[in-house]
Amino acid sequence: MMEFIEQEISDRILSIRIKRPDKRNALTLAMYQELAAILKQAGEDVAVRVVVISGSESSFCSGNDINDFLQAGRDANAVRPARDFLHQIAAFKKPIVAAVNGVAVGIGTTLLLHCDLVYAADNARFQLPFINLGLVPEGGSSLLLPAMLGHQKAAELLLLGDSFDAEYALSLGLVNAVLESEDLESHARKQAMVLAAKPPAAMVATKKLLKTHQGKPVTQVLDEEIDIFAQRLQSPEAIEAFSAFQQRRPADFSSFE
């Protein structure tokens, strides 16, 4: 286990904690490499149904470690670990829950666009300061933010580069709920346990539908959904769910992979 990245599997939930508090959890290329490897393994591990990503009490992630990136040079291959992590989180097929305490700057905010449920503490502060640094948006944010918020709101965040609080993030739809700091991680864990108890294959199929339909004609989406729906009707998970309903008992998906 790397010094600045902690991971633990319990109750079919993989908890990933960014732990570099003296640097406000800024990410180095080595940390990106470790995160990419963890997600790759989790995607293949049937013991993992949900991933929870968190930071420390005062910082979720303050962005990239600029000194580390500058030392890497201008060669695109030098920053490949960051690219690998972004590809892993963007394509990750299982649910990802984020618990955001304190600062979430740059990649600390853009990685949240690839999470399925995002919970923020009331002390959370978000910022996309790329333009202030002479940079451009990363993490797919120039595509995802306009799709989520519309052009004007996305432009507000990316062109002005101002910080904003958790309540404003909630109003934009960037987070699902705002909680008191001491309740944040327990709430995220509770929601992750709810997800982990759901039918895993149906969960993966639903997330795939959510992630792959942007820009497609609605008629095409309707056809793709009904094809998968019909397949799922015959699945062991659906049979268990229907049987439980008929027998008036809770469905049990614990043995499914």
C-alpha positions as CSV (number, residue, x, y, z in Angstrom):
1,M,0.0,0.0,0.0
2,M,1.4,3.4,-1.0
3,E,2.1,5.9,1.7
4,F,-0.4,8.5,0.5
5,I,-3.2,6.2,-0.7
6,E,-5.0,3.9,1.7
7,Q,-7.4,1.2,0.6
8,E,-9.6,-1.3,2.5
9,I,-12.3,-3.8,1.4
10,S,-15.1,-4.4,3.8
11,D,-18.8,-5.5,3.2
12,R,-18.0,-5.6,-0.6
13,I,-17.1,-1.9,-0.5
14,L,-13.6,-0.7,-1.5
15,S,-12.7,2.4,0.5
16,I,-10.0,4.6,-1.1
17,R,-8.6,7.4,1.0
18,I,-6.3,10.1,-0.3
19,K,-4.0,10.8,2.6
20,R,-1.4,13.5,2.1
21,P,-2.7,16.1,4.5
22,D,0.5,18.2,4.7
23,K,0.0,19.0,0.9
24,R,-3.8,19.1,1.2
25,N,-3.9,15.8,-0.7
26,A,-2.4,17.2,-3.9
27,L,-1.8,14.3,-6.3
28,T,1.6,13.3,-7.6
29,L,2.1,11.2,-10.7
30,A,3.0,8.3,-8.5
31,M,-0.3,8.7,-6.6
32,Y,-2.2,8.8,-9.9
33,Q,-0.4,5.5,-10.9
34,E,-1.5,3.9,-7.7
35,L,-5.1,5.1,-8.0
36,A,-5.3,3.8,-11.6
37,A,-4.0,0.4,-10.5
38,I,-6.4,0.2,-7.6
39,L,-9.4,1.0,-9.8
40,K,-8.3,-1.5,-12.5
41,Q,-8.1,-4.2,-9.9
42,A,-11.4,-3.3,-8.3
43,G,-13.1,-3.4,-11.6
44,E,-12.1,-7.0,-12.0
45,D,-12.6,-8.1,-8.4
46,V,-16.0,-9.8,-7.8
47,A,-15.5,-9.0,-4.0
48,V,-15.9,-5.3,-4.8
49,R,-19.3,-4.0,-5.7
50,V,-18.9,-0.3,-4.7
51,V,-16.0,2.1,-4.4
52,V,-16.0,5.0,-1.9
53,I,-13.4,7.8,-2.4
54,S,-12.6,10.2,0.4
55,G,-9.8,12.5,1.7
56,S,-8.9,14.0,5.0
57,E,-11.0,16.2,7.3
58,S,-9.7,19.4,5.8
59,S,-9.0,18.4,2.3
60,F,-10.5,16.1,-0.3
61,C,-8.0,16.9,-3.0
62,S,-6.3,20.3,-3.7
63,G,-5.5,19.3,-7.3
64,N,-2.2,18.3,-8.9
65,D,1.2,18.6,-7.3
66,I,2.4,21.3,-9.7
67,N,6.1,20.8,-8.8
68,D,5.8,17.1,-9.5
69,F,4.2,17.8,-12.9
70,L,6.7,20.5,-13.8
71,Q,9.6,18.1,-13.0
72,A,8.0,15.5,-15.3
73,G,8.5,17.8,-18.3
74,R,6.3,18.6,-21.3
75,D,6.4,15.1,-22.8
76,A,2.8,13.7,-22.8
77,N,4.1,10.3,-21.9
78,A,5.5,11.8,-18.6
79,V,2.0,12.5,-17.4
80,R,0.6,9.2,-18.6
81,P,-0.3,8.1,-15.0
82,A,-2.8,11.0,-14.7
83,R,-4.3,10.0,-18.1
84,D,-4.5,6.3,-17.0
85,F,-6.3,7.2,-13.8
86,L,-8.8,9.4,-15.7
87,H,-9.5,6.7,-18.2
88,Q,-10.0,4.2,-15.3
89,I,-12.5,6.3,-13.4
90,A,-14.4,7.4,-16.5
91,A,-14.8,3.8,-17.7
92,F,-15.3,2.2,-14.2
93,K,-18.3,0.0,-14.5
94,K,-19.3,-0.2,-10.8
95,P,-20.8,2.6,-8.6
96,I,-18.4,5.2,-7.2
97,V,-19.4,7.2,-4.1
98,A,-17.4,10.3,-3.2
99,A,-17.3,11.9,0.3
100,V,-15.9,15.5,0.0
101,N,-14.5,17.3,3.0
102,G,-12.7,20.6,2.8
103,V,-11.0,21.8,-0.4
104,A,-11.7,20.1,-3.8
105,V,-9.7,22.0,-6.4
106,G,-9.0,21.1,-10.0
107,I,-8.9,17.4,-10.4
108,G,-10.4,17.3,-6.9
109,T,-13.6,18.6,-8.5
110,T,-13.4,17.1,-12.0
111,L,-13.0,13.6,-10.8
112,L,-16.4,14.0,-9.0
113,L,-18.0,14.3,-12.5
114,H,-17.2,10.6,-13.0
115,C,-18.7,9.5,-9.6
116,D,-22.2,8.3,-9.3
117,L,-23.1,9.7,-5.9
118,V,-21.3,12.7,-4.4
119,Y,-21.8,13.9,-0.8
120,A,-20.2,17.1,0.5
121,A,-19.5,18.3,4.0
122,D,-20.7,21.8,4.9
123,N,-17.0,22.9,4.9
124,A,-16.4,21.8,1.3
125,R,-15.0,24.4,-1.1
126,F,-14.8,23.7,-4.8
127,Q,-12.8,25.4,-7.5
128,L,-11.8,24.9,-11.2
129,P,-8.9,27.4,-11.4
130,F,-7.4,26.1,-14.7
131,I,-7.7,29.4,-16.6
132,N,-6.2,31.3,-13.6
133,L,-3.1,29.1,-14.0
134,G,-2.9,29.6,-17.8
135,L,-4.2,26.0,-18.3
136,V,-7.4,24.5,-19.7
137,P,-10.0,22.2,-18.2
138,E,-9.1,18.5,-17.7
139,G,-10.9,15.3,-16.7
140,G,-13.4,15.7,-19.4
141,S,-14.9,18.7,-17.7
142,S,-15.2,20.8,-20.9
143,L,-17.7,18.1,-22.1
144,L,-19.4,17.0,-18.9
145,L,-20.0,20.3,-17.3
146,P,-21.9,21.9,-20.2
147,A,-23.9,18.7,-20.5
148,M,-24.8,18.8,-16.8
149,L,-25.2,22.5,-16.2
150,G,-25.7,24.2,-19.6
151,H,-23.1,26.4,-21.3
152,Q,-23.5,29.5,-19.1
153,K,-23.1,27.8,-15.8
154,A,-20.2,25.7,-17.1
155,A,-18.6,28.9,-18.4
156,E,-19.1,30.6,-15.1
157,L,-17.1,27.8,-13.3
158,L,-14.4,27.3,-16.0
159,L,-13.9,30.9,-17.3
160,L,-14.1,32.7,-14.0
161,G,-12.4,30.0,-12.0
162,D,-13.8,31.2,-8.7
163,S,-14.3,29.0,-5.6
164,F,-17.8,28.0,-4.5
165,D,-19.3,26.4,-1.4
166,A,-21.1,23.1,-0.9
167,E,-24.6,24.7,-1.0
168,Y,-23.9,26.2,-4.4
169,A,-22.5,22.9,-5.6
170,L,-25.8,21.3,-4.4
171,S,-27.9,23.9,-6.3
172,L,-25.9,23.1,-9.5
173,G,-26.5,19.4,-9.1
174,L,-22.8,18.6,-8.7
175,V,-23.4,17.0,-5.3
176,N,-26.3,14.9,-4.0
177,A,-26.5,16.2,-0.5
178,V,-24.6,18.5,2.0
179,L,-24.0,17.1,5.5
180,E,-22.3,18.2,8.6
181,S,-18.6,17.2,8.5
182,E,-18.9,14.6,11.3
183,D,-21.7,12.8,9.5
184,L,-20.2,12.9,6.0
185,E,-18.3,9.6,5.8
186,S,-20.9,7.6,7.7
187,H,-23.6,8.8,5.3
188,A,-21.5,8.0,2.3
189,R,-20.8,4.5,3.8
190,K,-24.4,3.9,4.4
191,Q,-25.4,4.8,0.9
192,A,-22.6,2.6,-0.4
193,M,-23.9,-0.3,1.6
194,V,-27.4,0.2,0.0
195,L,-25.7,0.0,-3.4
196,A,-23.7,-3.0,-2.5
197,A,-26.9,-4.9,-1.6
198,K,-28.5,-4.3,-5.0
199,P,-28.2,-6.9,-7.9
200,P,-24.6,-6.3,-9.1
201,A,-25.1,-7.2,-12.8
202,A,-28.2,-5.0,-13.0
203,M,-26.2,-2.2,-11.3
204,V,-23.4,-2.5,-13.9
205,A,-25.9,-2.6,-16.8
206,T,-27.8,0.5,-15.5
207,K,-24.6,2.5,-15.0
208,K,-23.5,1.6,-18.5
209,L,-26.8,2.9,-19.9
210,L,-26.4,6.1,-17.9
211,K,-22.9,6.6,-19.2
212,T,-23.2,5.7,-22.9
213,H,-26.3,7.5,-24.2
214,Q,-25.2,11.1,-24.3
215,G,-25.8,12.6,-27.7
216,K,-27.7,9.6,-29.0
217,P,-31.3,10.0,-30.5
218,V,-33.9,9.1,-28.0
219,T,-35.4,6.4,-30.3
220,Q,-32.0,4.7,-30.4
221,V,-31.8,4.8,-26.6
222,L,-35.3,3.4,-26.3
223,D,-34.4,0.4,-28.4
224,E,-31.1,-0.2,-26.6
225,E,-32.8,0.0,-23.2
226,I,-35.7,-2.4,-24.1
227,D,-33.2,-4.9,-25.5
228,I,-31.2,-5.0,-22.3
229,F,-34.5,-4.9,-20.3
230,A,-35.7,-8.0,-22.0
231,Q,-32.4,-9.8,-21.4
232,R,-32.5,-8.8,-17.7
233,L,-36.0,-10.3,-17.3
234,Q,-34.5,-13.7,-17.6
235,S,-31.5,-13.0,-15.4
236,P,-31.0,-14.9,-12.0
237,E,-31.1,-11.5,-10.3
238,A,-34.5,-10.6,-11.7
239,I,-35.8,-14.1,-10.9
240,E,-34.7,-13.7,-7.3
241,A,-36.3,-10.3,-7.1
242,F,-39.6,-11.5,-8.5
243,S,-39.6,-14.6,-6.3
244,A,-38.9,-12.5,-3.2
245,F,-41.8,-10.2,-4.1
246,Q,-44.2,-13.1,-4.6
247,Q,-43.0,-14.7,-1.4
248,R,-43.2,-11.4,0.5
249,R,-39.6,-11.6,1.7
250,P,-36.6,-9.4,1.2
251,A,-34.6,-10.2,-1.9
252,D,-31.1,-11.6,-1.3
253,F,-28.4,-10.7,-3.8
254,S,-25.5,-11.6,-1.6
255,S,-24.5,-14.7,-3.6
256,F,-24.5,-13.0,-7.0
257,E,-21.4,-11.8,-8.8
